[in-house]
Amino acid sequence: MDRWIQRATCGLPLEVENAGTLGNRRDRYAANSVIRYQRDPGFTKHHLPVVRCMADGLWERPRVECVGHECILLLNM
């Protein structure tokens, strides 16, 4: 059995306009890491404000929405 299994990591999480991520920002996140978004002042969030780094090295798509102002998901490409 191979002891050296490469574990997937994710880069920076997707950015959500009018929201930021909580905690210390890193260049790489281990699989199953969870990031929480916090709304900017003046915005109301709905839905789960967290995303997970998946085993394939990609982040889940953020589901958080803002009410009262337009929120736009910006894809890191």
C-alpha positions in Angstrom: 0.0 0.0 0.0 1.3 3.4 -1.0 2.0 5.6 2.1 2.4 8.7 0.0 -1.1 9.6 -1.1 -1.3 13.2 -2.4 -4.2 15.0 -0.8 -6.2 17.6 -2.7 -6.0 21.2 -1.7 -8.0 24.2 -2.8 -6.7 27.7 -3.6 -8.5 30.8 -2.5 -12.2 30.5 -2.0 -14.6 32.2 -4.5 -15.2 35.8 -3.8 -18.7 37.1 -3.1 -19.3 40.8 -3.7 -20.5 42.6 -0.6 -19.1 39.8 1.6 -15.8 38.7 2.9 -14.4 35.6 4.5 -13.8 35.2 8.2 -10.5 34.1 9.7 -6.9 34.1 8.4 -6.6 33.9 4.7 -4.2 31.2 3.3 -2.9 30.4 -0.2 -4.0 26.7 0.1 -6.7 24.9 2.1 -6.8 21.2 2.8 -9.7 19.1 1.6 -12.7 19.4 3.9 -11.7 22.9 5.1 -14.7 25.1 5.7 -14.8 28.9 5.1 -17.5 31.2 6.4 -18.6 34.4 4.6 -19.6 37.5 6.6 -21.8 40.1 4.9 -20.7 43.7 4.6 -22.5 46.3 6.7 -25.8 47.3 5.2 -26.5 43.9 3.7 -28.7 41.0 5.0 -27.6 37.5 4.3 -29.8 34.5 3.6 -28.9 30.9 3.2 -25.8 29.0 4.6 -22.8 31.3 4.5 -20.2 28.5 4.4 -18.3 26.6 1.6 -16.2 23.5 1.8 -13.0 22.5 0.0 -14.0 19.3 -1.8 -11.8 16.3 -2.4 -11.3 17.2 -6.1 -9.6 20.5 -5.1 -12.5 22.7 -5.9 -14.7 24.8 -3.6 -18.4 24.3 -3.3 -20.3 27.2 -4.9 -21.3 29.7 -2.3 -25.1 29.8 -1.7 -25.2 33.0 0.4 -27.5 35.7 -0.9 -27.9 39.4 0.0 -31.2 41.2 0.4 -31.6 44.9 -0.2 -28.5 45.1 -2.4 -27.3 43.0 -5.4 -24.8 40.3 -4.6 -22.7 38.9 -7.4 -20.6 35.8 -7.3 -17.2 36.5 -8.8 -15.5 33.3 -10.3 -11.7 33.2 -9.9 -10.7 32.2 -13.4 
